[in-house]
């Protein structure tokens, strides 16, 4: 297979996705001016006088020596630059008397990019870092994808970078810090911080001159920085999908007009259990969002053209595409991998050494530098496809697909709940929940179904489910009272986990919840085993039929 397509730099795919995604930017500066005319110096009316002699000078620090008042920000140019890419930019003043810290933090909750001046009034760094910390406190709880830019007229960008780095130590401690001091940027999980210099400052070190960005070019530069942080096949797909939902949000809202309220109320009135109507509306909303995604097809951000561009980009960054697999002869490795990723590893495929079995066992290692990173990527992608994400909010409930681990003395037992969803709510009394044990992977069950659970940060357990009815166990639980009618997990504050407790006081640690289709696959397999017929056929007739075949 050969390609007639020109390979587009992968950053182009990312920039297209980012520009469709970015909506709001917040800029904080104490010398923000809306037009150059606002910057005209007041000549004053005092007459000139001769200084007294001998004149003496007082030593000055490195900041006030070149710019005691700071560098103004031409806000109109910044706003226009972001408007050109379809984003709304708010410039907040940090002038004396303004409640800028609280206002900036509130505005930043809805912003994709936050830009902070380093010198605010008489503070050189302290005020900016205080605002940044308050923003990150909110972000760290929700894993917010965030770009923070320090946009400054101060010298010594390296010193600023080091102070910013120190201020991030308390955030995202579970993530590795990726520091790039040469370019004055760092990343830590979903957080990306970059230090940029305002243009026109005379006392710049040679290494800092390339970091100067004019106000009119700031939007383009920050979009590129966001792309460096966010770029990736799956990330671009997610960004494009979310952008499509954002763009169509008003169309979705138009479907849920208040004219439907009487219909909703009539529906709720006639239901055997009226609160079910709330779930029905949520499902309708989810279906509308899914319709938007189906029409927008964000998955095209991970198509074969994007993959080829990704491979080319990673090759230029030093990734060795011949490790751990080598192809026979002189081969264009990007083309060979592109062909396999386009057509699969079927009978006609040109395979590397190691063949299909090697690709099945170690395929991800071809696309990353470290074996551990490949293993981590396999696990996390499997979890993305098979497990629901528990976003902050309501406590986990015991229902179809809930995976739990028994707490207490002895070896833990892992169990999967098979209680139908409709029987997991509207509970008024002690209720039995069917649970099926999970076996360690490789136990050899004939009809074993694979399952993987994340027990912690990159701590994975591999299981098999043998859909044998005789293995089912039933445990009885008391429904909660707030909200009523469901069995909800309680937070164990001492170790930060959620646990269910049955009527005998046995604790079950909540581990995960399977996505509906995966949970239904297990339930269907158990139901099929339960419904197997056992007719008494004539053995002569049965064997005669087998002989005829």
HELIX and SHEET records of a PDB file:
HELIX    1   1 UNK A   10  UNK A   21  1                                  12    
HELIX    2   2 UNK A   36  UNK A   39  5                                   4    
HELIX    3   3 UNK A   62  UNK A   67  1                                   6    
HELIX    4   4 UNK A   75  UNK A   84  1                                  10    
HELIX    5   5 UNK A  100  UNK A  108  1                                   9    
HELIX    6   6 UNK A  126  UNK A  142  1                                  17    
HELIX    7   7 UNK A  157  UNK A  167  1                                  11    
HELIX    8   8 UNK A  181  UNK A  183  5                                   3    
HELIX    9   9 UNK A  206  UNK A  209  1                                   4    
HELIX   10  10 UNK A  215  UNK A  217  5                                   3    
HELIX   11  11 UNK A  218  UNK A  230  1                                  13    
HELIX   12  12 UNK A  233  UNK A  247  1                                  15    
HELIX   13  13 UNK A  249  UNK A  255  1                                   7    
HELIX   14  14 UNK A  258  UNK A  260  5                                   3    
HELIX   15  15 UNK A  261  UNK A  270  1                                  10    
HELIX   16  16 UNK A  276  UNK A  296  1                                  21    
HELIX   17  17 UNK A  298  UNK A  302  5                                   5    
HELIX   18  18 UNK A  304  UNK A  316  1                                  13    
HELIX   19  19 UNK A  333  UNK A  343  1                                  11    
HELIX   20  20 UNK A  355  UNK A  362  1                                   8    
HELIX   21  21 UNK A  363  UNK A  367  5                                   5    
HELIX   22  22 UNK A  371  UNK A  386  1                                  16    
HELIX   23  23 UNK A  421  UNK A  423  5                                   3    
HELIX   24  24 UNK A  469  UNK A  471  5                                   3    
HELIX   25  25 UNK A  516  UNK A  530  1                                  15    
HELIX   26  26 UNK A  539  UNK A  548  1                                  10    
SHEET    1   A 7 UNK A  88  UNK A  93  0                                        
SHEET    2   A 7 UNK A  24  UNK A  29  1                                        
SHEET    3   A 7 UNK A 113  UNK A 116  1                                        
SHEET    4   A 7 UNK A 146  UNK A 152  1                                        
SHEET    5   A 7 UNK A 191  UNK A 198  1                                        
SHEET    6   A 7 UNK A 185  UNK A 188 -1                                        
SHEET    7   A 7 UNK A 177  UNK A 180 -1                                        
SHEET    1   B 6 UNK A  88  UNK A  93  0                                        
SHEET    2   B 6 UNK A  24  UNK A  29  1                                        
SHEET    3   B 6 UNK A 113  UNK A 116  1                                        
SHEET    4   B 6 UNK A 146  UNK A 152  1                                        
SHEET    5   B 6 UNK A 191  UNK A 198  1                                        
SHEET    6   B 6 UNK A 212  UNK A 213  1                                        
SHEET    1   C 2 UNK A  32  UNK A  33  0                                        
SHEET    2   C 2 UNK A  73  UNK A  74  1                                        
SHEET    1   D 2 UNK A 119  UNK A 120  0                                        
SHEET    2   D 2 UNK A 123  UNK A 124 -1                                        
SHEET    1   E 7 UNK A 473  UNK A 477  0                                        
SHEET    2   E 7 UNK A 431  UNK A 437 -1                                        
SHEET    3   E 7 UNK A 414  UNK A 417 -1                                        
SHEET    4   E 7 UNK A 402  UNK A 406 -1                                        
SHEET    5   E 7 UNK A 507  UNK A 513 -1                                        
SHEET    6   E 7 UNK A 497  UNK A 501 -1                                        
SHEET    7   E 7 UNK A 490  UNK A 492 -1                                        
SHEET    1   F 3 UNK A 439  UNK A 440  0                                        
SHEET    2   F 3 UNK A 459  UNK A 465 -1                                        
SHEET    3   F 3 UNK A 449  UNK A 456 -1                                        
END                                                                             
